[in-house]
Amino acid sequence: MKLETTLIHGAKQDTDGSGIMPPIVLSTTFERGEDGLTYPSGYLYSRYDNPNRHRLEELLAAAEKGTACLSFSSGLAAALAIFQSLRSGDHVLLPDDSYFGVRNIVEKLFSGFDVTYALCDMSDVNATESAIRPNTRLIWIETPSNPGIKLTDIRAVVALAKKYNCFTVADNTLATPYYTNPLSYGVDIVLHSTTKYLGGHSDLLGGALIFREKNERFEFISQFQKTGGAVPSPFDCWLLCRSLATFSARMPIHSSNALKLAEYLEEHLKIEKVMYPGLKSFPQHELARNQMNGGFGGMISILVCGGRDEALKLCAALNIFRHATSLGGVESLIEHRRSVEGEHAWSPDNLLRISVGIESADDLIADFEQALEQV
Ligand SMILES: *Cc1c(COP(=O)(O)O)cnc(C)c1O
């Protein structure tokens, strides 16, 4: 089945199945069989598993063409489970503009555990190779990156990982399974903040790990999910399954709106630079065409002429775009990134990150047109 069909029909309802939509199973505990030992429903206790979570994990595994999925209460809870599975002495390679929460995990939460890290420009394969150390165990890929919109050549980095005996995780939150399937390029684990495009409506928090192989690493990381208990609630799982049904209808609109807006902004005299993989002027446009499946996603970063004041003025002058963090919802959002990045801010002061929604592209462009006149 293709992605569109998979996300609607790709998992069985494991209740009696007469409802077209599954019920939300709130019970935390499930009855044992007559023999007192077995669990006829297949469920024991909802920290381990629950029917809504089971259905969600089947859908996400199928969407990413993986063999297994573990869902979490947030994207960073999913990321944390990966880091918890490392051993002391391990070294991690991260992109220099990786999502700042991931960097906070290694830098702050693991500072006392002898897990070290290095940052590198992962859009440069040679720079990536020279950053690998003898104890590097994990290479963390994020493509396109957030908010730098830099692409990583997944095949090339996977080849490096094989050469140096590392495993790879790809944060696929921005590209989504609609535009990239990292597992098919040999990545070991895909990470999602399902809070973003997969959830799609800015009303749920969630994360997921999808595994290429159901191997020992999967078994070990699943202990952090099942024993650690940072799991999504049955309602969040149900809501996310509901969102997944329309994901394939939403995603191409995000992408085509973003391309139209990026092309408009690129021509505007008050915009210094537009970063969007779909633009012909984008330095890695060829890689994007080669690696992304017929579209470029819904995220744009722009540099506004001037500095912080002009950038903030533009945010304030927009009417449809709301000035807020996060991304991937049906509504368009814009954000002055530097002011939320904290200590190791990567973004220049005139950078605005735009999450292009699924409104009319004409209305979105008109909104920028009137706002840019006020800057
Ligand atoms: C939002 C985000 C995360 C973190 O996910 P949460 O659901 O907020 O915990 C990780 N990676 C990327 C690329 C994100 O955009």
The ligand as a MOL file (V3000), in Angstrom:
LIG
                    3D

  0  0  0     0  0            999 V3000
M  V30 BEGIN CTAB
M  V30 COUNTS 15 15 0 0 0
M  V30 BEGIN ATOM
M  V30 1 C 10.1770 20.0800 17.9940 0
M  V30 2 C 11.3200 19.2890 17.5700 0
M  V30 3 C 11.9070 18.3480 18.4260 0
M  V30 4 C 11.4330 18.1470 19.8370 0
M  V30 5 O 10.1450 17.6000 19.9020 0
M  V30 6 P 9.1020 17.8810 21.1060 0
M  V30 7 O 7.8960 17.1270 20.6620 0
M  V30 8 O 8.9120 19.3540 21.2060 0
M  V30 9 O 9.7310 17.3160 22.3370 0
M  V30 10 C 12.9790 17.6180 17.9410 0
M  V30 11 N 13.4590 17.7970 16.7020 0
M  V30 12 C 12.9210 18.6880 15.8570 0
M  V30 13 C 13.5010 18.8430 14.4900 0
M  V30 14 C 11.8430 19.4700 16.2550 0
M  V30 15 O 11.3300 20.3860 15.4190 0
M  V30 END ATOM
M  V30 BEGIN BOND
M  V30 1 1 1 2
M  V30 2 1 2 3
M  V30 3 2 2 14
M  V30 4 1 3 4
M  V30 5 2 3 10
M  V30 6 1 4 5
M  V30 7 1 5 6
M  V30 8 2 6 7
M  V30 9 1 6 8
M  V30 10 1 6 9
M  V30 11 1 10 11
M  V30 12 2 11 12
M  V30 13 1 12 13
M  V30 14 1 12 14
M  V30 15 1 14 15
M  V30 END BOND
M  V30 END CTAB
M  END
